[in-house]
Amino acid sequence: MRQKSVLVVGAGLSGAVIARILAIRGVHVCVVEGRNHVAGNCHTVRDQHTGVMVHAYGPHIFHTDDAEVWRFVNRYANFKQFKNQVKAQVGGGVYALPINLHTINQFFGKTFDPNAARAFIQAQTTPVIAPARNFEEQALQTIGRDLYQAFFKGYTEKQWGRAARDLPASLLKRLPLRFDYNDDYFSHRYQGIPEAGYTDMVARMLDHALIEVQLGVRFDRVDARGFDHVFYSGAVDGYFGHSYGRLAYRTLDFETRSYEGDFQGCAVMNYPSADVAYTRITEHKYFAPWESHERTICYTEFSRDCGIGDIPFYPIRLVHEKQMLAKYRDLAAREAGVSFVGRLGTYRYLDMDVTIKEAMQIARTYAKKAGVAALPAALEAAA
Ligand SMILES: Cc1cc2nc3c(=O)[nH]c(=O)nc-3n(C[C@H](O)[C@H](O)[C@H](O)COP(=O)(O)OP(=O)(O)OC[C@H]3O[C@@H](n4cnc5c(N)ncnc54)[C@H](O)[C@@H]3O)c2cc1C
């Protein structure tokens, strides 16, 4: 039987996982990537001036409850344990996020125990008569006006460039509220950062005799000729020439500064106030506490609407975009021989673990349908 040959567009996590899963089943994979590096938005690079490993497109912490995904990434990287503990500067004080008992006690000048704090916050919230229709209503129902205005309103409006009343309630549901002193941002079982960076991890996934990677190559639909299938992790509207319009994203600008010694003493400091133009400052060396550096490098992060030529970061997904997305999904479903994958191909915010899980599933489904030999689990785990 002729060896199957597929084209993967994009060498981010989606593309790399699909390429690996298919290559170990004997499929020849060509990966084209428009940028001059692999790993997509998880890209890490060592800053030449300070020697610090920088998360080039914003901070990335790996967190998952999925044992299979965790085993998979650990085949290509040595993960060091990392707990994300974010701080926020509010009204001249520094507080811990996500909001926990320490934040509540510090902010209100109290010494509440968990039950007293719960009752206190409950008394601050608006009663739930109907489900929250937007971010602001959700916040008022769950944390009350004082905490909402101090920690969430300004930050969220800067991040999304829209009034909190025009944003979905679901955005707040992602953020925990704790009545103990646990200030870990994520509560997943497995959390860490690859010691040698995400780019090294993705490069190892792509390092296989049946995978050919071409960097600096932008995909054009004619490039699909001759391949049995295409996995496309670029923007779905871009694939169809933006025929129904452009799906809206937020993009980020980073102002970079380096200093002697340390700058802020933690990896991420949020600035929720509407009076500060930026959303947060990331000090990258704190993502690698196992390293030591005399100098430090910080990224100050500004958020704005994504224009033509900017890098798309966060899909906006308000009503208008969802309607447009439905039309593109329809076109995508009818496009023979192409699977639209990943955060840009499906126009969703996806954490890395979800990206990897979906990529594994889509590659295995393709392999099965295409009659490519399935691998016993133990063999796949070792390949
Ligand atoms: C600021 C920020 C912080 C984040 N932090 C975390 C975190 O802490 N933890 C977490 O789990 N997740 C985090 N994420 C999510 C994470 O970045 C995504 O899960 C992951 O990048 C998705 O991988 P992907 O391959 O689908 O997309 P991408 O990483 O975007 O990769 C797609 C690739 O395709 C290439 N491409 C696109 N179109 C073309 C074309 N036409 N031709 C050739 N190449 C093309 C692009 O250049 C890109 O390299 C964060 C995201 C952002 C924006």
PDBQT file of the ligand as one rigid body, heavy atoms in Angstrom, charges set to zero:
ROOT
HETATM    1  C1  LIG A 401      -1.077  35.363  26.161  1.00  0.00    +0.000 C 
HETATM    2  C2  LIG A 401      -1.432  33.904  26.225  1.00  0.00    +0.000 A 
HETATM    3  C3  LIG A 401      -1.067  33.170  27.333  1.00  0.00    +0.000 A 
HETATM    4  C4  LIG A 401      -1.395  31.822  27.406  1.00  0.00    +0.000 A 
HETATM    5  N1  LIG A 401      -1.045  31.132  28.525  1.00  0.00    +0.000 NA
HETATM    6  C5  LIG A 401      -1.349  29.832  28.627  1.00  0.00    +0.000 A 
HETATM    7  C6  LIG A 401      -1.026  29.113  29.816  1.00  0.00    +0.000 A 
HETATM    8  O1  LIG A 401      -0.468  29.651  30.766  1.00  0.00    +0.000 OA
HETATM    9  N2  LIG A 401      -1.370  27.781  29.871  1.00  0.00    +0.000 N 
HETATM   10  C7  LIG A 401      -2.000  27.153  28.829  1.00  0.00    +0.000 A 
HETATM   11  O2  LIG A 401      -2.284  25.952  28.933  1.00  0.00    +0.000 OA
HETATM   12  N3  LIG A 401      -2.306  27.805  27.678  1.00  0.00    +0.000 NA
HETATM   13  C8  LIG A 401      -1.987  29.123  27.545  1.00  0.00    +0.000 A 
HETATM   14  N4  LIG A 401      -2.293  29.802  26.392  1.00  0.00    +0.000 N 
HETATM   15  C9  LIG A 401      -2.883  29.055  25.257  1.00  0.00    +0.000 C 
HETATM   16  C10 LIG A 401      -1.809  28.471  24.293  1.00  0.00    +0.000 C 
HETATM   17  O3  LIG A 401      -1.064  29.525  23.746  1.00  0.00    +0.000 OA
HETATM   18  C11 LIG A 401      -2.528  27.648  23.203  1.00  0.00    +0.000 C 
HETATM   19  O4  LIG A 401      -3.128  26.532  23.801  1.00  0.00    +0.000 OA
HETATM   20  C12 LIG A 401      -1.613  27.120  22.083  1.00  0.00    +0.000 C 
HETATM   21  O5  LIG A 401      -0.744  28.091  21.598  1.00  0.00    +0.000 OA
HETATM   22  C13 LIG A 401      -2.462  26.612  20.935  1.00  0.00    +0.000 C 
HETATM   23  O6  LIG A 401      -1.633  25.989  19.958  1.00  0.00    +0.000 OA
HETATM   24  P1  LIG A 401      -2.044  25.951  18.425  1.00  0.00    +0.000 P 
HETATM   25  O7  LIG A 401      -1.047  25.107  17.747  1.00  0.00    +0.000 OA
HETATM   26  O8  LIG A 401      -3.485  25.604  18.285  1.00  0.00    +0.000 OA
HETATM   27  O9  LIG A 401      -1.948  27.486  17.947  1.00  0.00    +0.000 OA
HETATM   28  P2  LIG A 401      -0.665  28.399  17.706  1.00  0.00    +0.000 P 
HETATM   29  O10 LIG A 401       0.262  28.318  18.846  1.00  0.00    +0.000 OA
HETATM   30  O11 LIG A 401      -1.187  29.747  17.344  1.00  0.00    +0.000 OA
HETATM   31  O12 LIG A 401       0.042  27.771  16.436  1.00  0.00    +0.000 OA
HETATM   32  C14 LIG A 401      -0.442  27.941  15.128  1.00  0.00    +0.000 C 
HETATM   33  C15 LIG A 401       0.745  28.115  14.206  1.00  0.00    +0.000 C 
HETATM   34  O13 LIG A 401       0.292  28.125  12.852  1.00  0.00    +0.000 OA
HETATM   35  C16 LIG A 401       1.044  29.073  12.135  1.00  0.00    +0.000 C 
HETATM   36  N5  LIG A 401       0.236  29.485  10.979  1.00  0.00    +0.000 N 
HETATM   37  C17 LIG A 401      -0.976  30.076  11.005  1.00  0.00    +0.000 A 
HETATM   38  N6  LIG A 401      -1.430  30.294   9.740  1.00  0.00    +0.000 NA
HETATM   39  C18 LIG A 401      -0.460  29.818   8.910  1.00  0.00    +0.000 A 
HETATM   40  C19 LIG A 401      -0.356  29.752   7.483  1.00  0.00    +0.000 A 
HETATM   41  N7  LIG A 401      -1.322  30.199   6.667  1.00  0.00    +0.000 N 
HETATM   42  N8  LIG A 401       0.780  29.205   6.950  1.00  0.00    +0.000 NA
HETATM   43  C20 LIG A 401       1.766  28.734   7.781  1.00  0.00    +0.000 A 
HETATM   44  N9  LIG A 401       1.704  28.772   9.127  1.00  0.00    +0.000 NA
HETATM   45  C21 LIG A 401       0.600  29.300   9.691  1.00  0.00    +0.000 A 
HETATM   46  C22 LIG A 401       1.268  30.196  13.135  1.00  0.00    +0.000 C 
HETATM   47  O14 LIG A 401       2.396  30.978  12.754  1.00  0.00    +0.000 OA
HETATM   48  C23 LIG A 401       1.491  29.429  14.430  1.00  0.00    +0.000 C 
HETATM   49  O15 LIG A 401       2.846  29.172  14.672  1.00  0.00    +0.000 OA
HETATM   50  C24 LIG A 401      -2.050  31.174  26.324  1.00  0.00    +0.000 A 
HETATM   51  C25 LIG A 401      -2.422  31.920  25.206  1.00  0.00    +0.000 A 
HETATM   52  C26 LIG A 401      -2.139  33.277  25.171  1.00  0.00    +0.000 A 
HETATM   53  C27 LIG A 401      -2.595  34.065  23.990  1.00  0.00    +0.000 C 
ENDROOT
TORSDOF 0
